[in-house]
Amino acid sequence: MKITEHIKKAKGETLFSFEIVPPVKGKSIQELYNNIDPLMEFKPPFIDVTTSREEYVYKEKDGLLDKKLTRTRPGTLGICASLKHKYDVDTVPHVICGGFTKEETEYLLVDCQYLEIENVMALRGDARKEEKYFTPTKGGHQYATELVEQIQNINEGNYLHDTIESSDLSSFCIGVAGYPEKHMEAPSLQSDLKRLKQKVDLGADYVVTQMFFDNQKFFEFVEAAREMGINVPIIPGIKPIAVKRHLHLLPQVFRVDLPQDLIDAVEACKTNKEVRQVGVKWAIQQSKELRDAGVPVLHYYSMGKSDNVKAIAKELF
Ligand SMILES: Cc1cc2nc3c(=O)[nH]c(=O)nc-3n(C[C@H](O)[C@H](O)[C@H](O)COP(=O)(O)OP(=O)(O)OC[C@H]3O[C@@H](n4cnc5c(N)ncnc54)[C@H](O)[C@@H]3O)c2cc1C
C-alpha cells in the first residue's frame, strides 16, 4: 500500500515508522532482524531502508596502499524484499542520484515494480566523503528533482529510451526530503523550500524531514511550506541522541541545532548509558508534542540499534 494511503486509512491517528541502514557487506542480515523484531509489536505500516553511496577503501598491496571505490553497504532492495516477505510490511527503498546512472536507476525501479514495492524515497545523496561538494555521477542526476521526474515518467510509461503503452503502469508513491533547518547547501530556508515545492510539483507525494531537536523549528517549517503551497503530508524525522559524541557530530554532519537544555542534560551524563536515557526522554517529549499537533507519522532514525526506539514507541504507540 502507498504511504499516502496508510495515512488516509489512519484517519488522523499518528502512525509509527522507522528507518534502517543495511549492514556492512559480509555481515549477516540476522542482526538486522534482531533489531527490527522488537519494533514490530508497534505495527509500523512501513520501514525505510537507506542507500549508501560508494566510498574509497584502502587495502595494503606490496607495501603500498591500494585505493578502491566500493559500496560497503549494498543490498537496499534485497533487504526491502526480505522485510516485506518476513514481516508483511511495506518497505521504502531510498533511491539516490549519487553513484547511480539513470539506466541503473531505471533498472532498480523496474525491480521495485516486480517486487510490488510501491513507495520510494527520491534523494540526491550526499557528496562522497573525500569531496567537498556533490558531483553528479556521469549519466546520473544532479538534483532530486530530476530523479522525481524520472520516477514520475516511469509512472506514465515513459522509460529512458521507450514509451511503453501498457495497462500495467507503475504508480510509485514518491517521498522526498525536507529540512526544517534548511539543507546545508541552500542559501536560505526560503530558497530550499522553493526547491521542495519543485519536487512536489513534479510528483512527490509526501515529505520526510531531516532530524530536528526543537519542535518549534518543525512547526514553523510546516507553516512556511503550507504558505508556499506544499500540501502533501510532512512526516517528522526523529533521532534519539545516543552517545555524547552526537553533540558535535550531529550538528557537523546534518547542520542541525541542539537546544541548550538538551546539551546541558547530555553534558551532565557520566556514561553513554545515561546519554541514551536522556536521548530517549527528549525524543519522547518531542514525539508526544508532535503527535498532539496531529503529525501523520512519527518516523525514527534507528541507526542500527532499536532499544531506544522501542523505549520511545512503548510510551506512544
Ligand atoms: C529523510 C531523509 C532520508 C535520507 N536518506 C538518505 C539515504 O538513504 N542515502 C543518502 O545518501 N542520503 C540520504 N539522505 C541525505 C540526503 O541525500 C542529503 O541531505 C543530500 O545532501 C540532499 O538530498 P536531497 O534529496 O534533499 O537533495 P535536493 O532536493 O536535490 O537538494 C540538494 C540541495 O540542492 C538545492 N537544489 C535543489 N534543486 C536545485 C536546483 N535545481 N538548482 C540549484 N539548487 C538546487 C537544494 O536547495 C539543496 O540545498 C536523507 C535525508 C533525509 C532528510
The ligand as a MOL file (V3000), in Angstrom:
LIG
                    3D

  0  0  0     0  0            999 V3000
M  V30 BEGIN CTAB
M  V30 COUNTS 53 58 0 0 0
M  V30 BEGIN ATOM
M  V30 1 C 14.5020 11.5760 5.2790 0
M  V30 2 C 15.8930 11.5510 4.6810 0
M  V30 3 C 16.4240 10.3590 4.2190 0
M  V30 4 C 17.7020 10.3200 3.6650 0
M  V30 5 N 18.2140 9.1210 3.2230 0
M  V30 6 C 19.4140 9.0860 2.6110 0
M  V30 7 C 19.9470 7.8770 2.0730 0
M  V30 8 O 19.3430 6.8120 2.1640 0
M  V30 9 N 21.1560 7.9210 1.4630 0
M  V30 10 C 21.8780 9.0820 1.3340 0
M  V30 11 O 22.9520 9.0680 0.7560 0
M  V30 12 N 21.3900 10.2390 1.8230 0
M  V30 13 C 20.2010 10.2750 2.4580 0
M  V30 14 N 19.7160 11.4480 2.9520 0
M  V30 15 C 20.5500 12.6540 2.8750 0
M  V30 16 C 20.3430 13.4500 1.5730 0
M  V30 17 O 20.6750 12.6660 0.4730 0
M  V30 18 C 21.2360 14.6820 1.6560 0
M  V30 19 O 20.7460 15.5640 2.6260 0
M  V30 20 C 21.5490 15.3830 0.3490 0
M  V30 21 O 22.6170 16.2900 0.6010 0
M  V30 22 C 20.3980 16.1730 -0.2460 0
M  V30 23 O 19.4310 15.3580 -0.7380 0
M  V30 24 P 18.0250 15.9310 -1.2780 0
M  V30 25 O 17.2970 14.8140 -1.8350 0
M  V30 26 O 17.4070 16.7750 -0.2480 0
M  V30 27 O 18.5970 16.8750 -2.4620 0
M  V30 28 P 17.9400 18.0030 -3.3440 0
M  V30 29 O 16.4830 18.1120 -3.1470 0
M  V30 30 O 18.4400 17.7780 -4.7260 0
M  V30 31 O 18.6090 19.3250 -2.7490 0
M  V30 32 C 20.0280 19.4020 -2.5780 0
M  V30 33 C 20.4270 20.8690 -2.4990 0
M  V30 34 O 20.3260 21.4720 -3.7830 0
M  V30 35 C 19.4040 22.5510 -3.7730 0
M  V30 36 N 18.6780 22.4300 -5.0340 0
M  V30 37 C 17.7160 21.5500 -5.3660 0
M  V30 38 N 17.3790 21.6890 -6.6550 0
M  V30 39 C 18.1620 22.6730 -7.1640 0
M  V30 40 C 18.3090 23.2790 -8.4440 0
M  V30 41 N 17.5620 22.8830 -9.4820 0
M  V30 42 N 19.2500 24.2520 -8.5950 0
M  V30 43 C 20.0250 24.6580 -7.5570 0
M  V30 44 N 19.9070 24.1300 -6.3080 0
M  V30 45 C 19.0010 23.1460 -6.1310 0
M  V30 46 C 18.5460 22.3720 -2.5220 0
M  V30 47 O 18.0600 23.5930 -2.0020 0
M  V30 48 C 19.5560 21.7280 -1.5810 0
M  V30 49 O 20.3700 22.6910 -0.9900 0
M  V30 50 C 18.4550 11.5200 3.5470 0
M  V30 51 C 17.9160 12.7270 4.0160 0
M  V30 52 C 16.6450 12.7470 4.5870 0
M  V30 53 C 16.0870 14.0510 5.0980 0
M  V30 END ATOM
M  V30 BEGIN BOND
M  V30 1 1 1 2
M  V30 2 1 2 3
M  V30 3 2 2 52
M  V30 4 2 3 4
M  V30 5 1 4 5
M  V30 6 1 4 50
M  V30 7 2 5 6
M  V30 8 1 6 7
M  V30 9 1 6 13
M  V30 10 2 7 8
M  V30 11 1 7 9
M  V30 12 1 9 10
M  V30 13 2 10 11
M  V30 14 1 10 12
M  V30 15 2 12 13
M  V30 16 1 13 14
M  V30 17 1 14 15
M  V30 18 1 14 50
M  V30 19 1 15 16
M  V30 20 1 16 17
M  V30 21 1 16 18
M  V30 22 1 18 19
M  V30 23 1 18 20
M  V30 24 1 20 21
M  V30 25 1 20 22
M  V30 26 1 22 23
M  V30 27 1 23 24
M  V30 28 2 24 25
M  V30 29 1 24 26
M  V30 30 1 24 27
M  V30 31 1 27 28
M  V30 32 2 28 29
M  V30 33 1 28 30
M  V30 34 1 28 31
M  V30 35 1 31 32
M  V30 36 1 32 33
M  V30 37 1 33 34
M  V30 38 1 33 48
M  V30 39 1 34 35
M  V30 40 1 35 36
M  V30 41 1 35 46
M  V30 42 1 36 37
M  V30 43 1 36 45
M  V30 44 2 37 38
M  V30 45 1 38 39
M  V30 46 1 39 40
M  V30 47 2 39 45
M  V30 48 1 40 41
M  V30 49 2 40 42
M  V30 50 1 42 43
M  V30 51 2 43 44
M  V30 52 1 44 45
M  V30 53 1 46 47
M  V30 54 1 46 48
M  V30 55 1 48 49
M  V30 56 2 50 51
M  V30 57 1 51 52
M  V30 58 1 52 53
M  V30 END BOND
M  V30 END CTAB
M  END
